[in-house]
Amino acid sequence: MEAKVLSEAKVYVGTYGKYNNGSLSGAWLDLSDYSDKEEFYEACRELHKDEEDAEYMFQDWENVPEGLIGESWISENFFSLRDAVEDLGDTEQEAFFVWCNYKSHDLSEEDADDLIKAFQDEYIGQYDDEETFATQIVAECYELPDFAETYFDYQRFARDLFMCDYWFDDGFVFRAA
């Protein structure tokens, strides 16, 4: 799952009727303009008011995670997830999607607030590699004299840390749960 900036999500909305008549007529709608699915569909109705009983066709979208949108539907969970991740910084949002992918979370079904809470419990931070994280752990938890640091094997210590207690993906470190 590629990281998405949900506050920048947008959808190109046409209709099946227009498409079947050879027209791609529609418009990009910025999902940040709508508080929920009903408000979004109201904008779709207004956009295509020239068509009676229009069947909306989402022909393209950006910054909407897989499983939250399809050609003819958008998940109610998109709006609650967008609101839940709003307080996360850009780096944390990216880490959130790495975490969701690694843990195989179903964004369309799971409660957004519960996902954010579980993510925050497990997220440690962004690091260049596992060894950089291990070096920080040693510096924070142990007071090694300078001569001992030259003998300390950070690479092996990192290997041991990431065998059971932590996991690393795409530059982010998480607590194993």
C-alpha positions in Angstrom: 0.0 0.0 0.0 1.5 3.2 -1.1 1.4 6.1 1.3 -1.4 8.5 0.7 -2.1 12.1 1.8 -5.8 11.7 2.5 -6.3 15.5 2.9 -5.3 15.8 -0.8 -7.6 13.0 -2.1 -9.7 13.7 -5.1 -12.0 11.8 -7.5 -13.0 12.3 -11.1 -16.7 11.8 -11.2 -18.6 11.0 -14.4 -21.6 8.9 -15.0 -22.2 5.5 -16.7 -24.9 7.1 -18.8 -22.5 9.7 -20.2 -19.7 7.2 -20.6 -22.0 4.8 -22.5 -22.9 7.7 -24.9 -19.2 8.3 -25.5 -18.6 11.1 -23.1 -16.1 11.4 -20.3 -17.9 14.5 -19.0 -17.4 15.0 -15.3 -15.1 16.9 -12.9 -12.5 16.3 -10.2 -14.0 16.6 -6.8 -11.7 17.3 -3.8 -12.7 15.0 -1.0 -11.5 17.4 1.6 -14.4 19.6 0.7 -16.9 17.1 2.1 -17.4 16.0 5.7 -18.9 12.6 4.9 -20.1 10.3 2.1 -23.6 11.8 1.9 -22.2 15.3 1.4 -19.9 14.0 -1.3 -22.8 12.2 -3.1 -24.8 15.5 -2.8 -22.0 17.2 -4.7 -22.1 14.4 -7.3 -25.8 14.9 -7.7 -25.3 18.6 -8.2 -22.5 18.0 -10.7 -24.7 15.7 -12.8 -28.1 17.3 -12.3 -28.6 17.3 -16.0 -29.0 13.5 -15.8 -32.0 11.9 -14.1 -31.1 9.1 -11.7 -27.4 9.3 -12.6 -25.2 6.3 -11.8 -21.9 7.8 -10.8 -18.7 6.5 -12.2 -15.5 7.2 -10.4 -13.2 7.2 -13.4 -10.0 8.2 -11.6 -8.8 9.0 -8.1 -5.7 10.2 -6.3 -4.6 9.7 -2.7 -7.3 7.3 -1.9 -6.0 4.0 -0.4 -6.8 0.7 -2.1 -10.0 -0.9 -0.8 -11.7 2.4 -0.1 -12.9 3.2 -3.6 -14.0 1.5 -6.7 -15.4 2.5 -10.1 -18.9 2.8 -8.6 -18.5 3.2 -4.9 -16.6 4.9 -2.1 -16.3 3.6 1.4 -17.8 5.4 4.3 -14.6 4.6 6.1 -12.6 6.9 3.8 -14.0 10.0 5.5 -13.5 8.7 9.1 -10.0 7.5 8.2 -9.2 10.9 6.6 -10.3 12.7 9.8 -8.5 10.3 12.1 -5.1 10.7 10.4 -5.5 14.4 10.1 -3.5 15.0 13.4 -0.6 12.8 12.2 2.3 14.6 10.6 3.2 13.7 7.0 6.0 11.3 8.1 3.6 9.6 10.6 0.9 9.3 7.9 3.5 7.6 5.7 4.5 5.3 8.6 0.8 4.6 9.3 0.2 3.2 5.8 3.4 1.1 6.0 2.1 -0.3 9.3 -1.3 -0.9 7.8 0.2 -2.8 4.9 2.5 -4.8 7.0 -0.2 -5.8 9.4 -2.7 -6.4 6.5 -5.3 -4.1 8.0 -8.6 -3.8 6.1 -9.1 0.0 5.9 -12.6 -0.4 4.6 -13.8 -2.4 7.6 -11.8 -1.5 10.7 -12.5 1.4 12.9 -10.3 4.3 12.0 -9.8 5.6 15.6 -8.8 2.0 16.8 -6.3 1.8 13.9 -4.7 5.1 14.8 -4.5 4.1 18.5 -2.9 0.7 17.7 -0.5 2.4 15.3 0.6 5.0 17.8 1.2 2.2 20.4 3.6 0.4 18.0 5.3 3.2 16.1 8.8 4.1 17.3 10.1 6.5 14.6 12.0 6.9 11.3 15.6 5.6 11.1 18.1 5.1 8.3 18.4 1.4 9.2 18.1 -1.1 12.0 21.7 -0.5 13.2 21.0 3.2 13.6 18.0 2.4 15.8 20.1 -0.1 17.8 22.8 2.5 18.3 20.2 4.9 19.7 18.9 2.2 22.1 22.4 1.6 23.4 23.0 5.3 23.9 19.7 5.8 25.8 19.7 2.7 27.9 23.3 1.9 28.7 26.2 4.0 29.9 29.1 2.4 28.0 32.5 3.9 28.5 34.1 5.1 25.3 36.5 2.2 25.1 33.6 -0.3 25.4 31.7 1.4 22.6 34.5 0.5 20.2 34.0 -3.2 21.0 30.2 -3.2 21.0 28.7 -5.0 18.0 25.8 -2.8 17.0 25.0 -4.9 14.0 24.5 -8.0 16.1 22.6 -6.1 18.7 20.3 -4.8 16.0 19.8 -8.3 14.6 18.8 -9.5 18.1 16.4 -6.5 18.6 14.7 -7.1 15.3 14.3 -10.9 15.8 11.4 -10.5 18.2 10.9 -7.1 19.7 10.8 -4.7 16.7 10.3 -4.7 13.0 11.6 -2.3 10.3 10.1 -1.5 7.0 10.6 1.4 4.5 12.7 3.4 7.1 10.3 3.0 10.0 10.7 1.1 13.2 7.7 -0.4 15.0 7.3 -2.4 18.2 6.3 -6.0 17.5 2.9 -6.7 19.1 
